[in-house]
Amino acid sequence: MKSEPHPVVVPEGLSLRDELNLRARLWARAHGYTAAEIGGEASSLLFGCDEAGRHGNFHPEVYAAILRNTGWMKRLGKVHTAYKRSRARADWPWRELDAGTSSDALLMNVFCHPQTRRNIALHTLLGESAGLGTEPVFGVKPRTPLASGRSDTTEMDMRLGDLLVEAKLTEADFQTAPETLIQRYQEIEEVFDSAYLPRLADGRVSGYQLIRGTLAAHATGLGFAVLCDARRPNLVEIWFQVQRCVRPLELRMRLKLLTWQEVAATLGDEHRSFLAARYGIFPSSGSSGISGVSQPGTGQ
């Protein structure tokens, strides 16, 4: 598959979301994929499956692999949160992974590729807990214990071996939460120096998804990795604001933040070409990952 017939010229000052939608439109046009626009605050280009069985939001080899795997195919049915408020077309029950800006789709485009499972460079980047040859599982509930005796039912994007993964692309932040929601976790004070967690002016705690992921890693003994775009330095800054509050050093060693650009550098030429054309993600080898005990990265 020829990924990029012509280089995409991105206008200066374009937001990442707008850039991804521009690239999605050009991608659909270049390859004749079925696609439709949805407006509103969550404006996006949506891809659909065409009569030839192609889906423009996925690398062809990835989509074929997804259709052969019952668990992966089930993930395609994840309903978009805005579906009831807006319809791309009356005959199209579109899903979250149809959106050209979907971080879940990007995650599958990387980890469902047939060459990824045996990619030594990628698994070295992710760390031993990822497990070379391990099949990824999407939509995992680690069931972190709450002070009430119940468990958190929040879903995480992926588990790869002994590594829990949260993927980000155009999301504005890692969500915020009131103090009461943070304090409902059974081991919050054991894991975090919670008095120093980042807070907004209204008292809400920033980085809620990072806090949940770290608590899940502590409760399960697994690792926790965040994948985000290098074009979003604000997310990297939030990561460090949260992780500097983690008390156990051993737990910090199981936490990692990586960029999609670092991940792209480990992939094959054709796979990298696809990510460059579809997402504007170009390989970077600037670091070997940003762990919870590294020096802070660039903020904005």
C-alpha positions as MATLAB code, in Angstrom:
seq = 'MKSEPHPVVVPEGLSLRDELNLRARLWARAHGYTAAEIGGEASSLLFGCDEAGRHGNFHPEVYAAILRNTGWMKRLGKVHTAYKRSRARADWPWRELDAGTSSDALLMNVFCHPQTRRNIALHTLLGESAGLGTEPVFGVKPRTPLASGRSDTTEMDMRLGDLLVEAKLTEADFQTAPETLIQRYQEIEEVFDSAYLPRLADGRVSGYQLIRGTLAAHATGLGFAVLCDARRPNLVEIWFQVQRCVRPLELRMRLKLLTWQEVAATLGDEHRSFLAARYGIFPSSGSSGISGVSQPGTGQ';
ca = [
       0.000    0.000    0.000;
       1.380    3.369   -0.999;
       0.728    5.406    2.124;
       1.345    8.973    1.049;
       1.110    9.823   -2.704;
       1.882   13.464   -1.916;
       3.253   15.032    1.284;
       0.585   16.795    3.345;
       1.147   20.518    3.756;
      -0.192   21.472    7.194;
      -1.115   25.160    7.623;
       0.818   26.899   10.382;
      -1.047   27.226   13.678;
      -3.454   24.365   12.973;
      -4.524   22.443   16.095;
      -3.636   18.762   16.315;
      -7.312   17.800   15.997;
      -7.711   19.899   12.854;
      -4.477   18.527   11.414;
      -5.663   14.953   11.959;
      -9.008   15.699   10.323;
      -7.218   17.307    7.368;
      -5.004   14.266    6.986;
      -8.037   11.961    7.302;
      -9.877   13.819    4.506;
      -6.874   13.646    2.198;
      -6.349    9.981    3.094;
      -9.973    9.097    2.306;
      -9.835   11.025   -0.969;
      -6.519    9.497   -2.075;
      -7.642    5.910   -1.468;
     -11.364    6.199   -2.184;
     -12.432    5.206    1.338;
     -15.987    5.584    2.595;
     -16.120    8.609    4.908;
     -18.495   11.266    6.227;
     -18.206   14.497    8.230;
     -19.735   15.158   11.625;
     -19.893   18.720   12.918;
     -20.219   20.324   16.324;
     -17.628   20.657   19.073;
     -16.333   17.140   18.409;
     -16.034   17.710   14.651;
     -14.348   14.810   12.938;
     -14.135   12.771    9.777;
     -15.704    9.343   10.223;
     -14.646    6.318    8.230;
     -16.912    3.400    7.389;
     -16.543   -0.066    5.933;
     -17.101   -0.049    2.164;
     -18.492   -2.709   -0.172;
     -14.993   -4.089   -0.716;
     -14.638   -4.706    3.033;
     -12.113   -1.905    3.569;
     -12.129    0.472    6.541;
     -10.201    3.680    5.964;
      -9.385    4.293    9.625;
      -7.179    1.203    9.768;
      -4.076   -0.052    8.052;
      -5.278   -2.847    5.695;
      -3.212   -5.547    7.420;
      -4.415   -4.350   10.816;
      -8.075   -4.400    9.797;
      -7.707   -7.926    8.382;
      -6.081   -9.044   11.646;
      -8.867   -7.438   13.705;
     -11.540   -9.280   11.730;
      -9.778  -12.582   12.449;
      -9.724  -11.946   16.203;
     -13.059  -12.087   18.055;
     -11.839   -9.989   21.000;
     -10.353   -7.274   18.793;
     -13.408   -7.186   16.528;
     -15.634   -6.638   19.564;
     -13.684   -3.451   20.275;
     -14.877   -2.022   16.950;
     -18.416   -1.932   18.377;
     -17.512    0.678   21.027;
     -20.208    3.364   20.647;
     -19.022    6.951   20.267;
     -20.083    9.169   23.166;
     -21.542   11.752   20.754;
     -23.503    9.296   18.607;
     -26.926   10.042   20.156;
     -26.396   13.798   19.777;
     -25.257   13.784   16.175;
     -25.498   11.438   13.189;
     -23.085   11.315   10.290;
     -25.737    9.565    8.196;
     -29.096    8.086    9.113;
     -28.044    4.644    7.817;
     -24.681    4.630    9.573;
     -24.542    3.588   13.266;
     -21.028    4.970   13.618;
     -18.652    3.932   16.362;
     -15.864    5.576   18.335;
     -13.113    3.844   16.384;
     -14.543    5.185   13.111;
     -13.368    8.707   14.030;
     -10.195    9.900   12.341;
      -9.045   11.386   15.668;
      -9.619    8.213   17.736;
      -6.724    7.303   20.036;
      -8.203    3.784   20.357;
      -7.975    3.325   16.585;
      -4.374    4.559   16.613;
      -3.574    2.105   19.413;
      -4.966   -0.776   17.367;
      -3.203    0.457   14.215;
       0.071   -0.016   16.078;
      -0.477   -3.087   18.241;
      -2.719   -5.195   15.976;
      -0.280   -5.077   13.066;
       0.994   -8.615   12.303;
       4.633   -7.557   12.720;
       4.176   -5.829   16.073;
       3.972   -8.883   18.320;
       7.519   -9.990   17.439;
       8.969   -6.478   17.229;
      11.946   -6.653   19.599;
      12.709   -2.919   19.360;
       9.154   -1.956   20.337;
       9.023   -4.353   23.267;
      12.423   -3.162   24.452;
      11.011    0.380   24.456;
       7.917   -0.732   26.385;
       9.948   -2.759   28.883;
      10.046   -6.374   30.038;
       6.504   -6.278   31.409;
       5.072   -5.920   27.879;
       6.115   -9.487   27.066;
       7.469  -10.177   23.573;
       4.954  -12.233   21.604;
       2.047  -11.298   23.875;
      -1.342  -10.610   22.268;
      -2.846   -7.262   23.315;
      -6.214   -7.178   25.083;
      -8.334   -4.038   24.659;
     -10.835   -2.574   27.110;
      -9.454   -4.034   30.358;
     -10.960   -3.446   33.817;
      -8.263   -3.842   36.502;
     -10.862   -3.442   39.292;
      -8.827   -1.318   41.677;
     -10.122   -1.657   45.281;
     -12.144    1.186   46.796;
     -12.390    2.152   50.471;
     -16.005    0.947   50.428;
     -14.875   -2.612   49.758;
     -16.055   -2.488   46.167;
     -13.908   -2.204   43.032;
     -13.488    0.516   40.448;
     -15.069   -0.603   37.153;
     -13.202    1.946   35.026;
     -11.850    0.576   31.761;
      -8.260    0.957   30.562;
      -7.386    1.014   26.881;
      -5.094   -2.012   26.668;
      -3.192   -4.688   28.536;
      -0.052   -6.077   26.928;
       1.434   -8.840   29.026;
       1.951   -7.304   32.471;
       1.614   -3.738   31.196;
      -1.525   -1.599   31.409;
      -1.681    1.071   28.699;
      -3.604    4.339   28.395;
      -3.571    5.956   24.933;
      -4.021    9.652   24.172;
      -4.117   11.651   20.955;
      -6.258   14.812   20.810;
      -7.838   14.590   24.271;
      -7.474   17.885   26.126;
      -6.159   16.385   29.364;
      -6.159   13.314   31.591;
      -9.528   14.315   33.068;
     -10.205   16.075   36.369;
     -12.122   14.862   39.409;
     -13.387   16.243   42.734;
     -11.383   15.402   45.854;
     -14.133   13.025   47.032;
     -13.670   10.865   43.944;
      -9.935   10.633   44.552;
     -10.303    9.785   48.237;
     -12.671    6.877   47.556;
      -9.706    4.684   46.570;
      -8.571    2.315   49.305;
      -4.828    2.928   49.007;
      -4.712    6.527   47.795;
      -2.579    7.749   50.731;
      -0.246    4.758   50.540;
       0.428    5.367   46.854;
       0.315    9.194   46.629;
       1.294   12.183   48.690;
      -2.167   13.406   47.784;
      -1.765   16.895   49.274;
       0.610   17.718   46.397;
      -1.456   16.323   43.507;
      -2.078   19.033   40.870;
      -5.326   20.953   41.374;
      -7.332   23.512   39.468;
      -8.521   26.788   40.984;
     -11.862   25.195   41.875;
     -10.139   22.428   43.848;
     -10.629   19.652   41.303;
      -7.688   17.275   40.940;
      -5.929   17.100   37.549;
      -4.637   13.911   35.949;
      -7.439   11.680   37.206;
      -6.757    8.976   34.597;
      -3.088    8.922   35.576;
      -4.012    8.556   39.236;
      -6.374    5.668   38.422;
      -3.769    3.964   36.250;
      -1.077    4.269   38.908;
      -3.406    2.902   41.589;
      -4.310    0.013   39.283;
      -0.626   -0.771   38.738;
      -0.072   -0.761   42.508;
      -3.069   -3.002   43.202;
      -2.296   -5.554   40.485;
       1.503   -5.512   40.497;
       1.458   -4.599   36.800;
       3.246   -1.829   34.943;
       1.468    1.275   33.664;
       2.373    3.124   30.479;
       0.867    6.198   28.846;
       1.175    6.789   25.105;
       0.702   10.369   23.941;
       1.731   12.608   21.073;
       4.954   14.613   21.260;
       2.951   17.544   19.877;
       1.101   17.654   23.222;
       3.762   18.772   25.759;
       0.995   19.825   28.175;
       0.108   16.154   28.686;
       3.733   15.344   29.452;
       3.753   18.118   32.057;
       0.625   16.738   33.757;
       2.261   13.312   33.826;
       5.212   14.644   35.814;
       3.003   16.662   38.139;
       1.188   13.461   39.112;
       4.103   11.036   39.136;
       6.269   13.172   41.405;
       3.628   12.535   44.086;
       4.005    8.732   43.915;
       5.432    7.461   47.210;
       6.789    3.896   46.525;
       9.993    3.996   44.474;
       9.413    0.448   43.247;
       6.051    1.527   41.832;
       7.599    4.540   40.104;
       9.914    2.151   38.281;
       6.854    0.433   36.767;
       5.450    3.698   35.357;
       6.335    5.038   31.934;
       5.302    7.693   29.451;
       6.166    7.237   25.771;
       5.321    9.243   22.681;
       3.807    7.849   19.509;
       6.843    9.280   17.731;
       9.161    7.064   19.819;
       6.941    4.071   19.101;
       6.982    4.843   15.359;
      10.784    4.720   15.368;
      10.643    0.995   16.239;
       8.303    0.006   13.396;
       8.964   -1.187    9.854;
       9.270    1.268    6.969;
       5.784    0.699    5.520;
       4.135    0.820    8.928;
       5.949    4.093    9.738;
       4.876    5.498    6.374;
       1.240    4.777    7.238;
       1.477    6.564   10.610;
       3.178    9.539    8.978;
       0.493    9.915    6.300;
      -2.548    9.263    8.467;
      -1.494   10.931   11.706;
       1.537   13.088   10.972;
       3.494   10.875   13.383;
       7.114   10.794   12.319;
       9.801    8.668   14.023;
      11.701   10.187   16.922;
      14.571    8.671   18.869;
      15.081   11.616   21.184;
      14.804    9.434   24.290;
      14.129    5.885   25.369;
      10.919    6.774   27.142;
      10.022    9.083   29.976;
       9.714    7.168   33.219;
       8.381    8.377   36.518;
      11.906    8.843   37.847;
      13.359   10.731   34.876;
      13.953   14.444   34.710;
      10.849   16.481   33.778;
      10.175   16.978   30.091;
       9.174   20.081   28.240;
       6.027   21.809   29.436;
       4.129   24.623   27.860;
];
